[in-house]
Amino acid sequence: MAKRRRRRRRTPDAPGAGGALTERSAENPPEIELAHPSPPKDAGPATPRRKQDDLEADGARRAQARFAALDLGTNNCRLLIASPRSQGFRVFDAFSRIVRLGEGMAATGAISDAAMARTIDALKVCAEKIARRSVTRQRCIATQACRAASNGREFLENVREQTGLEFEIIPPAEEARLAVAGCANLLDEGAGAGLIFDIGGGSTELSWVRPARDGAGPEIAAWTSMPIGVVSLSEKFGGRELSRDAYEELVDSVRREIAVFGDPAGLREVFKSGAAHHLGTSGTVTSIAGVHLGLPRYRRDTVDGLWLSADEVRDVTERLRAMSFEERSDEPCIGVERADLVVCGCAILDALLLEWPSTRIRVADRGLREGILVGLADAHHRERGKKRRRRKRRRGAQ
């Protein structure tokens, strides 16, 4: 009798789920809609004055443009390869792997040899994908773990030597800006304000935003970064089993850290009145959404853009807290690799809702990588505009 093949569980951090879009062939790639930069103003419609070869050359350049966005965080390594389209991007390839780069850093202050080896193995996969997909423009960023580690820069130099990938360690301000750029079009334009949060492995970025005006993107009224994330909290408080008292102590601890920042954008009354909402870009909130929906396997197209009430979030949070490690591991939208981290992420979100009350939370399965893509597309459009102007000047001189 043939053995029954065990089906591999997809978790929000496995390739093709959650933080990563499903890997697909170039013949049938998915589309993602983002706040895509507009083409240069001088692009204009095609006119008889433009030569046919110029039009064909422009089309060829658009077809060849292929961008890679690589985000190396404290917990995850995520890659997205896509080409710009008029309303967003066409995704050609995606990859995500939990590497736990920041594991043990709270005690040692340095990235461990084991964490470096895991991460380099994942980055070699990313480098191979970037080469195979003929990427024309790329950006590789590293965040909190490499910012804080005593050997962070040395590690990235080792990465460059072994993979050819050159990373930049971005400051918290840039991390917050990219998170906003990646999910801004999911903000409710009718809301008085929004709080965009990105709960990472080693830090949490918060951005208070005001709605778009006159067709422009939302205004970042204030932002901050806390050196608190799911990995650092799980190492300090424990993530496998948390009693109700221990969980409440954790929430209170995080809330005190949030309260230190006060009301940097002067928007507290907007939140108290119920006119604002939260927008989460992290694996924590996508996991909560998947569990809330009872998905048999994670589906980005179902989770991305989902609205949850604060009560629904708290209900899932308490269910996850009360579960054993094994029970959380068996949840299709969590899996064994996140089972000891997700409750700490829930505690951060609980603290946010207590300090900045809102009845609505929107879920974004997009973030830093998508924000990077927007920036790469913007640079691509500017370069095309410069080339077009040079061609016009040359034609005028003839």
Residue pairs with C-beta under 8 A, 6 or more apart in sequence:
9 297
9 332
9 335
10 16
10 17
10 297
10 298
10 332
10 335
11 17
11 18
11 298
11 332
11 333
11 334
11 335
11 336
11 337
11 338
12 18
12 19
12 283
12 286
12 287
12 290
12 298
12 333
12 334
12 335
12 338
13 19
13 20
13 75
13 76
13 96
13 97
13 98
13 283
13 335
13 337
13 338
14 20
14 96
14 97
14 335
14 337
15 23
15 94
15 95
15 96
15 97
16 22
16 23
16 94
17 96
17 297
17 298
17 300
18 96
18 283
18 286
18 287
18 290
18 298
18 300
18 333
18 365
19 76
19 78
19 96
19 283
19 286
19 365
19 367
20 78
20 79
20 80
20 94
20 95
20 96
21 30
21 32
21 80
21 91
21 94
21 300
22 30
22 94
22 300
23 93
23 94
23 95
24 30
24 91
24 92
24 93
26 92
29 90
29 91
29 92
30 90
30 91
31 85
31 88
31 89
31 90
31 91
32 82
32 88
32 89
32 91
32 366
32 370
33 87
33 88
33 185
34 88
34 89
34 182
34 185
34 366
34 370
34 373
34 374
35 181
35 184
35 185
35 217
35 374
36 84
36 85
36 86
36 87
36 88
36 89
36 374
36 377
37 374
37 377
37 378
37 381
38 381
39 381
39 384
39 385
40 381
40 382
40 384
40 385
40 388
42 385
42 388
42 389
43 384
43 385
43 388
46 55
54 391
58 384
58 388
61 384
62 84
63 83
64 134
64 136
65 83
65 84
65 136
65 137
65 380
66 81
66 82
66 83
66 92
66 133
66 134
66 135
66 136
66 137
67 81
67 82
67 83
67 84
67 89
67 135
67 136
67 137
67 138
67 372
67 373
67 376
67 377
67 380
68 79
68 80
68 81
68 129
68 130
68 133
68 135
68 137
68 138
68 139
68 140
69 79
69 80
69 81
69 82
69 138
69 139
69 368
69 369
69 370
69 372
69 373
69 376
70 77
70 78
70 79
70 126
70 130
70 138
70 139
70 140
70 141
70 165
70 167
70 369
70 372
71 77
71 78
71 79
71 141
71 143
71 367
71 368
71 369
71 372
72 101
72 119
72 123
72 140
72 141
72 142
72 143
72 145
72 146
72 167
73 101
73 142
73 143
73 144
73 145
73 200
73 201
73 202
73 368
74 100
74 101
74 102
74 105
74 143
74 144
74 145
74 200
74 201
74 202
74 203
74 229
74 231
74 232
75 98
75 99
75 100
75 101
75 102
75 200
75 201
75 202
75 229
75 230
75 231
75 283
75 341
76 96
76 97
76 98
76 99
76 201
76 283
77 95
77 96
77 97
77 99
77 101
77 119
77 122
77 123
77 126
78 95
78 96
78 368
78 369
79 93
79 94
79 95
79 96
79 126
79 129
79 130
79 369
80 91
80 93
80 94
80 369
80 370
80 372
80 373
81 91
81 92
81 93
81 94
81 129
81 130
81 133
81 135
82 89
82 90
82 91
82 92
82 373
83 89
83 90
83 92
84 373
84 377
84 380
89 370
89 373
89 377
92 133
93 129
93 133
95 122
95 125
95 126
95 129
97 122
97 125
98 337
98 338
99 115
99 118
99 119
99 122
100 115
100 118
100 201
100 231
101 111
101 115
101 116
101 118
101 119
101 145
101 146
101 201
102 111
102 115
102 144
102 145
102 148
102 149
102 201
102 202
102 229
102 231
102 232
103 112
103 114
103 115
103 231
103 235
104 112
104 115
104 235
105 111
105 112
105 145
105 148
105 149
105 202
105 232
106 232
106 235
106 236
107 235
109 148
109 149
109 150
110 149
110 150
110 151
111 145
111 146
111 149
111 151
111 152
111 155
116 155
116 158
119 159
120 158
120 159
120 162
120 163
123 159
123 162
123 163
123 165
124 162
124 163
126 163
126 165
127 163
127 164
127 165
130 138
130 165
137 376
137 379
137 380
138 376
139 168
139 372
139 375
139 376
140 165
140 166
140 167
140 168
141 167
141 168
141 169
141 170
141 174
141 175
141 178
141 368
141 372
142 152
142 156
142 167
142 168
142 169
142 170
143 169
143 170
143 175
143 200
143 202
143 203
143 368
144 200
144 201
144 202
144 203
144 227
144 229
145 152
145 201
145 202
146 152
146 153
146 155
146 156
146 167
146 169
147 169
147 171
147 172
148 202
148 227
149 155
152 169
153 169
156 167
156 169
159 165
159 167
160 166
160 167
170 178
172 203
172 205
172 224
172 225
173 223
173 225
175 198
175 203
175 205
175 225
175 368
176 198
176 205
176 206
176 207
176 220
176 223
176 224
176 225
177 207
177 220
177 223
177 371
178 367
178 368
178 371
178 372
178 375
179 196
179 198
179 205
179 207
179 281
179 367
179 368
179 371
180 196
180 207
180 209
180 218
180 220
180 371
181 217
181 370
181 371
181 374
181 375
182 281
182 364
182 366
182 367
182 368
182 369
182 370
182 371
182 372
182 373
182 374
183 196
183 279
183 281
183 364
183 366
183 367
183 370
183 371
184 209
184 217
184 218
186 279
186 304
186 305
186 362
186 364
186 366
187 194
187 196
187 209
187 211
187 212
187 218
187 279
187 362
188 194
188 211
188 277
188 360
188 362
189 211
189 212
190 211
191 211
191 275
191 276
191 277
192 210
192 211
192 267
192 270
192 273
192 275
192 276
193 208
193 209
193 210
193 211
193 221
193 265
193 267
193 270
193 271
193 275
193 276
194 208
194 209
194 210
194 211
194 218
194 276
194 277
194 278
194 279
195 206
195 207
195 208
195 209
195 271
195 276
195 277
195 278
195 279
195 352
195 356
195 358
196 206
196 207
196 209
196 278
196 279
196 280
196 281
197 204
197 205
197 206
197 207
197 278
197 279
197 280
197 281
197 282
197 348
197 349
197 352
198 204
198 205
198 280
198 281
198 282
198 367
198 368
199 229
199 230
199 280
199 282
199 283
199 284
199 285
199 345
199 348
199 349
200 229
200 230
200 282
201 229
201 230
201 231
201 232
201 341
202 227
202 229
202 231
202 232
203 225
203 226
203 227
203 228
203 229
204 225
204 226
204 228
204 229
204 348
205 223
205 224
205 225
206 223
206 224
206 225
206 226
206 258
206 261
206 352
207 220
207 222
207 223
208 220
208 221
208 222
208 223
208 264
208 265
208 267
209 218
209 219
209 220
209 221
210 218
210 219
210 221
210 265
210 267
211 218
212 218
212 219
213 219
221 264
221 265
221 266
221 267
222 264
222 265
224 261
224 264
226 257
226 258
228 254
228 257
228 348
229 348
230 239
230 284
230 341
230 342
230 344
230 345
230 348
231 341
233 239
233 250
233 254
233 344
233 347
233 348
234 340
234 341
234 344
237 246
237 249
237 250
237 344
238 246
239 339
239 340
239 341
239 342
239 343
239 344
240 325
240 339
240 340
241 324
241 325
242 250
242 321
242 343
244 321
247 321
247 343
247 347
250 344
250 347
251 347
251 350
251 351
251 354
252 351
254 347
254 348
254 350
254 351
255 351
255 354
255 355
257 351
258 351
258 352
258 355
258 356
259 355
267 276
268 356
270 276
271 356
271 357
271 358
272 357
274 358
274 359
276 358
277 358
277 359
277 360
277 361
277 362
278 352
278 353
278 356
278 358
278 360
278 361
278 362
279 361
279 362
279 364
280 286
280 349
280 361
280 362
280 363
280 364
281 364
281 366
281 367
281 368
282 345
282 367
283 338
283 342
283 345
284 342
284 345
284 346
284 348
284 349
285 345
285 349
285 361
285 363
285 364
286 298
286 303
286 333
286 363
286 365
287 333
287 334
287 338
287 342
287 345
288 308
288 313
288 316
288 317
288 320
288 346
288 349
288 363
289 303
289 306
289 308
289 333
289 363
290 298
290 299
290 303
290 331
290 332
290 333
290 334
291 316
291 319
291 320
291 331
291 333
291 334
292 308
292 312
292 313
292 315
292 316
293 302
293 303
293 306
295 302
295 303
295 332
295 333
296 332
297 332
297 333
298 332
298 333
300 365
303 363
303 365
304 363
304 364
304 365
304 366
305 362
305 363
305 364
306 362
306 363
307 360
307 361
307 362
307 363
308 360
308 361
308 362
308 363
309 359
309 360
309 361
310 353
310 357
310 358
310 359
310 360
310 361
313 349
313 353
313 361
314 350
314 353
316 346
317 343
317 346
317 349
317 350
320 328
320 331
320 334
320 342
320 343
320 346
321 343
321 346
323 331
325 339
325 340
326 339
328 334
328 338
328 339
328 342
328 343
329 335
329 336
329 339
331 339
334 342
349 361
353 361
